[in-house]
Amino acid sequence: LFNDLERVVTFVRETLRCDICCIAGHSMGAMPVLRHAWEQTQQHHQQQQKDEKIKKDPAEENGIDERETLSTTTNTTGKKMNVPCYVNLAGRCYQSPNGHYIDSLSQSKRDELLQHKKFELQSQGQRRRVVTEQDIKERDQYDSSFVKNIHDSVSVLTIHGDADTVVDVTNAKKFDEFIPNHKLCIIQNADHNFNGLKYMDNIVDAVGLFLHKNAGV
């Protein structure tokens, strides 16, 4: 998922030549979004180091990749980041790997995985998702501890429903504890999918205020 997100971001920035003020992800999609926030801060630090070298030795400028000079958005801290804001919708805060996801599956799902290398998982409503062996391997490697290292020049908003039975709201509170520059919005009585369109106004209002404050839009 992260690689897919990175390709989309690269296309929007380099081909469409557009600035990106925010990236949002829901549930499992929130993890690559938060990882992008972390990766970006690491790249930003590297760029700052290169800029310092250029000041000391202008010859260093020839080694700078053209992509690193693309336009960026300035957040409220005054520091420039390619994407200043991120929104985490009902994401799960994974701790250091503890056990294996396959251990939580029913015997029938394990048998199906062994025989077909995949199985079908039904979520809320009629939605169905195919889970592969690779998905399980990646799931076992998930660890959200990197969010603690997201630089405070990047702003993160977490929106979670307190009636979420898929990803408990305590996950949102963990993100609030771990992420340096973080805003938490808990929507009363909302489930994992925010009850369809029922709480859309709440989400739009929260995101709008967040972007106005942190990205100036």
N, C-alpha and C positions, 0 to 999 in steps of 0.2 A: 504493500500500500504506500509506503514512504516513497519508493522509486516512482510510482505512478504520480504521486503528488508533486514530486520534484520535476518531473517532465512537464506537467501542466504549468507550474510556476515558471519554468524556463521558457516555455512557449509564449506565455502571456507577456513576460518581460522582454524577451529577445526578438520574438517575431511580431507580436502586436505592439510592442514598445509602450506598454501600459504599466503604470505603477499599481502595486497591490497594497491596499491599506489594511486588509484583514483576510485571514483564512479561518474557516470554521469546519469542525468535524463532529459527527455524532456517534456515540457509542464506540465501537471498535475503530471508527474513522478518526476519533479524537487522538489516538496514540500517534499516528504519523504526523498529525498537525502539530502536536506538542514537540515531537522530535524535530520537526522542521524549525520550530522556534529555537530549540537548543542548538541545532546545527548552524543556524544563521548567526547566533551570537559567537560561536567559535570562529566562523569565517570572518565576522566583523572584527574580532580581536586580531586575527592574522592580517587583515587589511590595514588596521591601524599600525601594526608593526612595520608593514611594508612602507606605509606613508612616512613613518619616522625615518626609515632608511633612506628614502628618496630625499628628505630634507637634508640629511647628512651627506648623501652622495647622489646627485641627480642622475647619474648613469644607471642607477637601479631602476629608473622608470621604464627602461626598455624591456624589463622582465615582467611587467604588469600585464595581466591578461585583460584584453579589451572589455570582456564581460564584467569585470570588476569595476568599471568606470560608468556603468549604466546609472540612470537616474534612480534616486532613492527617496523615501519619504522621511521627513523629520518628525519625531514624536515630541511629546511635551518635555522630555528631559533635555532636548537640544541635540541629542546624538542621532546620527543618521542610521537607519536600518532599512533594509529592502522591504521588509514587512513589519510594521510596528505593532500590530495587534493580532491576537489569536483568540478564537472562541471554542471552548470545550463544552459540547452538549452531551450531558449524561455519560461521560467517559468513565472507564474503570481505572482506578489507581492501583496498578500492579506493584506488589512488593517484590523483593528479591525472590527468584524462583524457589518454590517450596512445594515439592511433590510434582506430579505430572497430570496434565489435563485429562489424559486418557483414563486415569483412575476414577474420575468423576462420572464416566459414561456408564450407561447400562450395559449388561452383558450382550444384549442384542446389537447395540451400536458397535461394541468392540468386535463382535463376530462379523458384522457388515464391513467394518474397516479392514479387518484381516483378509476378508475374501475379495473385496472390491477396491481396496486402497482409499475408500471414501465412504461417507454416509450422508444422509439427508437429515437436516435439523430444522424443525418447525419452530418459529418464534411466535410472537404475539400475532393474533389474527390468522390469516392464511399464508403469510410469508414463509417461504422455504429457502433454505440455504444449504449448499453442498459443502461439506467439510472434508478436506483432503488430509493425507498424512503430513504434507508440508505445512498446512495450516496449524496442525497440532504441534509440530516441531517449533514453529515460530511462536505459538502461544506459550509454550514452556519456557521460552527465552525472554519473554516480556518482563521488563523491570522498569518501573516508573521513576526510579531514584534520580535519573538524569534531570528531571524537572527542577530539582533543587538548584541546578546550575544554569538555569535560564537567566540571562542577565536582566537586571532590573530596568534596563532601558527598553525591554520588550514587555508589553502589557498583555495579560491573559485574563479572560473572563470565563468563568465556569457557570453554566446554567444547568440546574438539576431539579427534577421533581421530587417532592418528599413522599410521593406514593409510588415511586419506582420500585418494582419487585424484581427487575432484571439486574440492575446495577444499583445497589443500595445507596442512599443519599450520603452515607458516611464517606463514600469515595470522594464526593465533592469537597467535604470538609478536610480530607487529607490533602487534596490539591491546594486548598486554601492555606494549609499549614506549610506546605513544601515550597510553593512557587513564590519567589521574592516579590514580584509586582503583580498582585492577583486581586481580582474582584469576584466575589461569590454572590450568585443570585439563586435562591431556592424558591421555586414556584409551588405554592401550596396546592395539594391534591392532584398534581400532574404526575402522569405515569412515565414510563421509559420513552415513549414516543410523544410525550406531551399531549396525549389524547387527541391526536390528529391536529386539527386546526383550532381546537378549543382555546389553547393558550398562546396562539400565534401572536396576538397583540402584546402579551407580556414579554415574549421573546424579542419581538421587533423593538419595543420600547427600551428594553435592557441593552440590546446591542447598539441601538441608536445613540443612547446616552454615553455608552462606553466608547464608541468611535469618535463622538464629538469631543469628548474629554481627552482621549489619548492619541487620536490621529487627525484631529482638526477637521473632520468631515461631518 
